[in-house]
């Protein structure tokens, strides 16, 4: 097991999500036209938390959905492993809505590109805004986040490990120097 360098603990992660939720509310003059969609797996958990925070902040229910971008990836044919397909569940219209797309880590931009392709299959949003917990750089596509929890400059050999209670029984973000299998 590789040594991990802590970046965010549970309390800090909670504060980051609260800050991003406030920024979203301020930028959009409330949450009336917002829907939140998380990219599986950890982005979906973060999206549910952010929708709850926005709902509490604005006093109205903010719809939340989740998407699996597996079949929209541009590398599905070249991947050596068989992808585990999770569910896409967007039980509301995104037409003319402001979609807050949520992911845990923004890296090359390819996951977000795939998510945008899938999202358009569900309708025509008025706008899509990207919220990420961590931006680690190394973009291969011209994609940037509208809301960033933490910028973490990394090398290509490093990995950002995001853990959320819903999937990993703890909330944390850490950095490791060598790729390793996720628990």
N, C-alpha and C positions, 0 to 999 in steps of 0.2 A: 504494500500500500504506500503510495506516494505522500509526501508531506504536503499538507494543505496550509495555505496562508489565509487566515480569516479576513474577509472584506466587510461583510455586514452580519451582525447578529440578529436575533429575533426582534429586539426592540428597534434597532436601526431600520430593519426591513419594514416594520410596521409604520415607522415615521415616513419612510420614503414613499410608501403607497398612499399615505394620507396627503403628503405634499403633492404628489402627482394628481390625486383626485381633486384637490383644491385648484391646481393649475388648469385642469380640464374644465372645471366649473367656471372659473374666471374667464378663460379664453372663449368659452361658448355661451356666456351670459346665462348660466344655469345648465340644467340637464334636460330641459323639455324635449328637445329634438335628438337626444343622444341614445344610441344603443352601444353596448360593449360586446365585443367578440374576441375570445381568447384562442390562441393557437395551442393545440394540444402538445404536450401535456401540462407543463407547468404554467404556460401562458393562460391556459383555461382556468386554472386555480386562481391565478393572480387577477384575471378578469372578473371572476365572481366576487372576490374581495373588493375590487375597485368599484364594481356596480353597487355593492352594498354600501360602501363609503359615500358614493355619489348620491344614492337614495337617501341616506341619513342626512347628508349635507343639504340636499335640496327639498326634502320632504315629499318626494314622489318616487314611484318605482321605476328604476332604470332597467330596461330589458337586457338580459345577458345571454349570450350563446357561445358555442365553442365549435372549432373547426379542426379537422385533420387534413393536412395539406399533402399527405403522402403521394396521392396520384397526380398531384400538380407539380411535383418536384421535377427539375430538369436533369436530375442524376439518377432517377429510379432504375433505369436500364443498366447503369454501370455500378450500382452498389453491390458489394459482395454479400452483404447480409440481407435476409428477407425482412422487409419492414413490417413492424407491428402496426396494423391499421386500427385506429381508434375511431370514435364517432364524431360526426359533424352534426350539430344540432343548433339550428338557428330558427326558433319557432315564432318568428315575427318578420314583418316586412322591413327591408332595409331601404326601400325606395324613399328618396328625398330625406333620409335621415343622415345624421353625422355619425359615422361608425368609428368608434374608438377601437382600433385593432391592438391587441395586447400580446406581447411575447416576453419571455424571460430574458433572453440574450440576443442582442443584435450583433451579428458578426459579418458575414459576407454580403448579406442582403438577399440571398437566394430564397430563404424561407419566407421572407416578407413578400417577395415577388410572387411566389407560389400562392400565398394567402390572398393576395390581391386578385390573382386570376380566379381563384375559387369564389371569392366574395362577389365578383361581378356575375357569376352564375346565379346568384341569389337575388339580383336586382341592380338598381342604379342609385347608389347613395348620393346624397348631395355633396358629401366630402368624406374622406377617410383620413383619420389622424392616427399616428402610430405612437404607442406608449410602450416603453421597454424598461425593465428593471435595470439591466446593465447594457451599456454600449461598450464593446471591447475593441472597436475599430476593425481594420482590415477589409474594408468594403470592396466588393468586386462589381457591384451594381450601384447606380446613383440613387441610393435610398438613404434617408436620414430619419431619425425619430423626432417627433414633435415634443415628446415628453420623455425624459431620461432620468431614471432614479440615480444612477451612478455611472460615471465614465471611468473605465478601467483600462488604461493602456496595457496591451499584452503583446507578447511575441507569438509567432505562429505555433510554437511548440507548447504554449501554455493552454490550459483549459479553465474556463470559468464554470464552477459547479454551483448550481442553484438548487437548494433544497426547500421544499414547502411542506408544511405539516400534513396536508391532505395526501401527499404521495410518499413523503419521506419521514414523517413523524417529527420533523423539526424544520424551523425556518432559519436559513443561513445562506450566505454567498461566500464562496472561498475560491482561491486560485491555486492551481497545482501546476508544476512544471512539466509533467509528463501525462500524456493521455492515459486514462484508465477507464475501466468499465464502471458504469454507474451502478450503485447498489439498488 
